[in-house]
C-alpha cells in the first residue's frame, strides 16, 4: 500500500489576474523596495566604487536590467554587494574607475559599466516588449503566400 496522497482536483490557491492599474502599482512598490539604498544618506556611486575596490580579486557581474516598471537600470553584483544603479550613476562609476585606476582591470571594468549604461538607456520605458524580431511572427506573409498558391492552382486547374 502506498502512502502517496493524490493531488486535489481543484487548486487550493486561486491565481487572480491583476488589472493593469493594480499591476502598475504593485510594480512601483516592488521597484521601490529593490532600489532602496542600504543605508540612508549613502552616495551610491561612492558605495559602488568602494565595494569594487575592496573585492578587486573577484570579477563583478555588471549587466543591464529593466525593473518591473520598465525603467532601465544597471545591476552590479560582487561578493557582499548587490545594487541597481541608474545609467547616469553607472557612467559616474566608470569615470571614477578611469580616474582612480586602483586595481588591475579597472579600465576594462569601466568600459563594461559604460556599455551596460548604454544598453539600459537604449530602449525607452514605453516601448513594447523585447522581441527577437521587430516584424512579428510572419503570419500575414504566410497567409498571403497560401492565397497566392491557391490562386495559381485554381488557374492551372481551370486553364
Rosetta blueprint (number, residue, H / E / L):
1 X L
2 X L
3 X L
4 X L
5 X L
6 X L
7 X L
8 X L
9 X L
10 X L
11 X L
12 X L
13 X L
14 X L
15 X L
16 X L
17 X L
18 X L
19 X L
20 X H
21 X H
22 X H
23 X H
24 X H
25 X H
26 X H
27 X H
28 X H
29 X H
30 X H
31 X H
32 X H
33 X H
34 X H
35 X L
36 X L
37 X L
38 X L
39 X L
40 X L
41 X L
42 X L
43 X L
44 X H
45 X H
46 X H
47 X H
48 X H
49 X H
50 X H
51 X H
52 X H
53 X H
54 X H
55 X L
56 X L
57 X L
58 X L
59 X L
60 X L
61 X E
62 X E
63 X E
64 X E
65 X E
66 X E
67 X L
68 X L
69 X L
70 X L
71 X L
72 X E
73 X E
74 X E
75 X E
76 X E
77 X E
78 X E
79 X L
80 X L
81 X E
82 X E
83 X E
84 X E
85 X E
86 X L
87 X H
88 X H
89 X H
90 X H
91 X H
92 X H
93 X H
94 X H
95 X H
96 X H
97 X H
98 X H
99 X H
100 X H
101 X L
102 X L
103 X L
104 X L
105 X L
106 X H
107 X H
108 X H
109 X H
110 X H
111 X H
112 X H
113 X H
114 X H
115 X H
116 X H
117 X H
118 X H
119 X H
120 X H
121 X H
122 X H
123 X L
124 X L
125 X L
126 X L
127 X L
128 X L
129 X L
130 X L
131 X L
132 X L
133 X L
134 X L
135 X L
136 X L
137 X L
138 X L
139 X H
140 X H
141 X H
142 X H
143 X H
144 X H
145 X H
146 X H
147 X H
148 X H
149 X H
150 X H
151 X H
152 X H
153 X H
154 X H
155 X H
156 X H
157 X H
158 X H
159 X L
